[in-house]
Amino acid sequence: MTEEVKYMADIAVKGIQEKKGRSINIIDLEGMPGAITQAFVVCEGGSPSQVSAIAESVEETMRKELKEKPIRIGGTTNNIWVVMDYTDVMVHIFLPDARDYYKLEELWQDAPTTQVPDLD
């Protein structure tokens, strides 16, 4: 993962942590066959309202610190799985049951993954 992509992922993590997002993983997809982006940042919130708050925090943090806006945000109608596309970095915010069901990290289990410790 390039330094620029790592920095972008770290800023997304900062936005997630602002709203107490948990179980954060950064998946380095650079050079992975079939990857549509350079990195995934995956986390979870405990309720639909927390998932929404995390997404808003990520959007605000990325805008303030990097002057970046997402190309697309999906999943905000039910806030079970929100995905934010920043081209080189995609942020996935799940409810725990949805994360267990879709097993996104298992799809990319060969990719280097960094687990970010929860703040509390």
N, C-alpha and C positions, 0 to 999 in steps of 0.2 A: 504494500500500500504506500502510495506516495506521501510525503510529508503534508502536502496540501489536503489530501483526502483524510489523513489521520486527524489533522487539525479541525477539519469540518466535522468529522465524527465526534471529536472531543467537545466541540461547541454544542452539538445536538445532545450529548450526554449531560452537559451542564444544564440545558433546558429541561431535560427529563428529571434531573435531581432536584431542580427548583420546586417541583410539584411532587416530590417523594416517589417517583417511579422506581420500580424494583427489578431485580434480576436482569440487569442490563448486560447484553453481550454485543460486542463489536465483531462482525464477521468480515474478514478480509477476502473479497472476491476477485481481486486483481489476478488475471490470468486463468481464472476458473472457466472451463468450457460451459457455454450457455448462460453465463452471468450477464445480466442486463445493466449492471452498475458496478462500481468499484468496491462498495462496502454497504453492509446492512448494519443498522443499529436497532436492536430488538430489546423491548422491555415490556413491563406490564404495569397496569394500574388495577386497583382493587374494586373499582366500580365504573360504570359508564361515565359518570360525572368526573371521576379522576382521569380516565382515559382522555376525555375532552380537554380537561385542564392541562394535562401533559402536552397534548398536541398544540394547544394555544401557546404554552410556554416555549416549546421548541420553535414554533414559528416566530415568536417575538425575539427570542435569543439569537436565532440565525439572522434575522433581519437587522437587529441592533449591532451585532458583533461582526458579521460578515457581509452585510448588505445583500443577503441572499433571500430569494422568495422561492417557495416550492413551485415546481411546474404543475403539480397536481396534488390534491389531497383527497383521499377516498375513505369512506367508512364513517363519516361524521354523522350520518343519519341515525345510526344505532350505537355507535361508539363501543362496538365489540372488538373490532380490529380496525385501527386507523393506520393508513399508510401515507407517508409524506415523501414525495419524490423531489429530491434536490439534484437530479442527474447523476452525480458521482456517488452520492450517499442517499440511501433510502432508509427512512425511519419507520419502524413497525411498532405500534403500541397496541398491546393485546389485553383483554381480560384473561385471567389465568386459564379458564376452561377452554377458551378459543385457542390460546397458545398451545395447550396440551393437544387439542384436536388437530390443528394444522401442522404442528411439528416442523416449523420453518427451519429451525436450526439443524434438524436431522437431514433435511434435504441438502444442506451444504456442510455435512459433517467432515468432509475432507478439507475444507477451508480453514485456515488459521483463525482461531476465535480468542478474543480477549474478554474475560469476565470482569466486569467492573463491580467492585464491592458496593453493597448497599451502604448508604450513609449512616443509618441508625442501627 
